[in-house]
């Protein structure tokens, strides 16, 4: 008799589709390009972000210190990459990833999204809508803020 192959079964669920989309938009490569390599790092910042997104979309509400437990029984090397095991996805790595994203990536994105300084013709809001002349800071001088006609907080 022939012995059956040694098979391992994992609970992949919808995470394979999510991982595929993240691979397609090159999230890991983009973040790693912006952040750069870190000495002694076994899981890159981009890979840790991909793991965090998979965790967030895994419909599990758990504290950060249980982050690695989410990946127990899941094919992490298939979802994230060769050599990435659940023990490497610990709360320390996720914390460093979040710190890096805030200090390096988010600040750069915020700089890019910041509108130019206001001019006498009105400023630009962060989402790109121009202020009309009646809503510009100079045109509203002497009027109360907000949509109400009375004192602030009144509806009359």
HUGI-V592507 format. One record per residue. N is the residue number from 1. PHI is phi in radians with two decimals (NA if undefined). OMEGA is omega in radians with two decimals (999 if undefined). Layout:
BEGIN
n=N phi=PHI omega=OMEGA
n=N phi=PHI omega=OMEGA
END
This chain:
BEGIN
n=1 phi=NA omega=3.13
n=2 phi=-1.55 omega=3.12
n=3 phi=-1.42 omega=-3.14
n=4 phi=-1.20 omega=3.13
n=5 phi=-1.14 omega=3.11
n=6 phi=-1.36 omega=-3.11
n=7 phi=-1.80 omega=3.02
n=8 phi=-2.08 omega=-3.13
n=9 phi=-1.90 omega=-3.13
n=10 phi=-2.13 omega=3.04
n=11 phi=-1.57 omega=-3.09
n=12 phi=-1.63 omega=-3.14
n=13 phi=0.97 omega=-3.12
n=14 phi=-1.48 omega=-3.05
n=15 phi=-1.14 omega=3.08
n=16 phi=-1.11 omega=3.10
n=17 phi=-1.16 omega=-3.14
n=18 phi=-1.10 omega=3.13
n=19 phi=-1.07 omega=3.13
n=20 phi=-1.12 omega=3.11
n=21 phi=-1.13 omega=3.12
n=22 phi=-1.11 omega=3.07
n=23 phi=-1.18 omega=-3.10
n=24 phi=-1.13 omega=3.13
n=25 phi=-1.52 omega=3.07
n=26 phi=1.00 omega=-3.13
n=27 phi=-1.05 omega=-3.09
n=28 phi=-1.05 omega=-3.11
n=29 phi=-1.12 omega=-3.13
n=30 phi=-1.14 omega=3.14
n=31 phi=-1.12 omega=-3.14
n=32 phi=-1.12 omega=3.08
n=33 phi=-1.19 omega=3.14
n=34 phi=-1.22 omega=-3.04
n=35 phi=-1.56 omega=-3.08
n=36 phi=1.48 omega=-3.12
n=37 phi=-1.28 omega=3.08
n=38 phi=-2.03 omega=-3.14
n=39 phi=-1.11 omega=3.08
n=40 phi=1.32 omega=-3.08
n=41 phi=-1.45 omega=3.13
n=42 phi=-1.62 omega=3.09
n=43 phi=-2.15 omega=-3.09
n=44 phi=-1.19 omega=3.12
n=45 phi=-1.09 omega=3.11
n=46 phi=-1.11 omega=3.13
n=47 phi=-1.19 omega=3.10
n=48 phi=-1.13 omega=3.09
n=49 phi=-1.15 omega=3.10
n=50 phi=-1.06 omega=3.11
n=51 phi=-1.09 omega=3.13
n=52 phi=-1.12 omega=3.11
n=53 phi=-1.18 omega=3.08
n=54 phi=-1.09 omega=3.11
n=55 phi=-1.11 omega=-3.11
n=56 phi=-1.11 omega=-3.14
n=57 phi=-1.57 omega=3.11
n=58 phi=-1.59 omega=3.08
n=59 phi=1.02 omega=3.13
n=60 phi=-2.15 omega=3.06
n=61 phi=-1.81 omega=-3.11
n=62 phi=-2.41 omega=3.10
n=63 phi=-1.11 omega=-3.08
n=64 phi=-1.02 omega=-3.09
n=65 phi=-1.18 omega=3.08
n=66 phi=-1.75 omega=-3.07
n=67 phi=-0.93 omega=-3.11
n=68 phi=-1.12 omega=-3.14
n=69 phi=-1.13 omega=3.12
n=70 phi=-1.03 omega=-3.05
n=71 phi=-1.54 omega=3.06
n=72 phi=-1.11 omega=-3.14
n=73 phi=1.42 omega=3.09
n=74 phi=-1.97 omega=-3.11
n=75 phi=-1.36 omega=-3.04
n=76 phi=-1.06 omega=3.14
n=77 phi=-1.18 omega=3.09
n=78 phi=-1.33 omega=-3.10
n=79 phi=-1.32 omega=-2.98
n=80 phi=-1.95 omega=3.13
n=81 phi=2.55 omega=-3.11
n=82 phi=-1.03 omega=3.08
n=83 phi=1.47 omega=-3.14
n=84 phi=-1.57 omega=-3.12
n=85 phi=-2.01 omega=-3.12
n=86 phi=-0.99 omega=-3.14
n=87 phi=-1.19 omega=3.08
n=88 phi=-1.38 omega=-3.11
n=89 phi=-1.68 omega=-3.10
n=90 phi=-1.78 omega=-3.08
n=91 phi=-1.14 omega=3.09
n=92 phi=-1.12 omega=-3.12
n=93 phi=-1.14 omega=3.14
n=94 phi=-1.17 omega=3.09
n=95 phi=-1.08 omega=3.10
n=96 phi=-1.13 omega=3.11
n=97 phi=-1.10 omega=-3.14
n=98 phi=-1.12 omega=3.08
n=99 phi=-1.04 omega=-3.12
n=100 phi=-1.13 omega=-3.13
n=101 phi=-1.10 omega=-3.13
n=102 phi=-1.23 omega=-3.03
n=103 phi=-1.37 omega=-3.06
n=104 phi=-2.03 omega=-3.05
n=105 phi=-1.52 omega=-3.08
n=106 phi=-1.08 omega=-3.14
n=107 phi=-1.11 omega=3.10
n=108 phi=-1.19 omega=3.09
n=109 phi=-1.11 omega=3.13
n=110 phi=-1.11 omega=3.10
n=111 phi=-1.07 omega=3.13
n=112 phi=-1.17 omega=-3.08
n=113 phi=-1.52 omega=-3.10
n=114 phi=-1.21 omega=-3.14
n=115 phi=-1.26 omega=3.06
n=116 phi=-1.15 omega=-3.14
n=117 phi=-1.05 omega=3.14
n=118 phi=-1.11 omega=3.05
n=119 phi=-2.07 omega=-3.12
n=120 phi=-1.19 omega=3.12
n=121 phi=-1.61 omega=3.14
n=122 phi=2.00 omega=-3.11
n=123 phi=-1.72 omega=3.09
n=124 phi=-2.09 omega=3.09
n=125 phi=-1.33 omega=-3.07
n=126 phi=-1.04 omega=-3.11
n=127 phi=-1.61 omega=2.94
n=128 phi=1.65 omega=3.13
n=129 phi=-1.38 omega=3.11
n=130 phi=-1.40 omega=3.03
n=131 phi=-1.35 omega=3.06
n=132 phi=-1.31 omega=-3.10
n=133 phi=-1.02 omega=-3.11
n=134 phi=-1.33 omega=-3.12
n=135 phi=-1.86 omega=-3.12
n=136 phi=-1.22 omega=-3.10
n=137 phi=-0.98 omega=-3.12
n=138 phi=-1.30 omega=-3.12
n=139 phi=-1.35 omega=-3.10
n=140 phi=-1.67 omega=-3.13
n=141 phi=-1.04 omega=3.11
n=142 phi=1.58 omega=3.10
n=143 phi=-1.76 omega=3.11
n=144 phi=-1.35 omega=3.14
n=145 phi=-1.28 omega=3.07
n=146 phi=1.60 omega=-3.04
n=147 phi=-1.45 omega=-3.07
n=148 phi=-1.50 omega=-3.12
n=149 phi=-1.69 omega=-3.14
n=150 phi=-1.61 omega=3.11
n=151 phi=-1.24 omega=-3.13
n=152 phi=-0.96 omega=3.13
n=153 phi=1.63 omega=3.14
n=154 phi=-1.59 omega=-3.14
n=155 phi=-1.94 omega=-3.04
n=156 phi=-1.88 omega=999
END
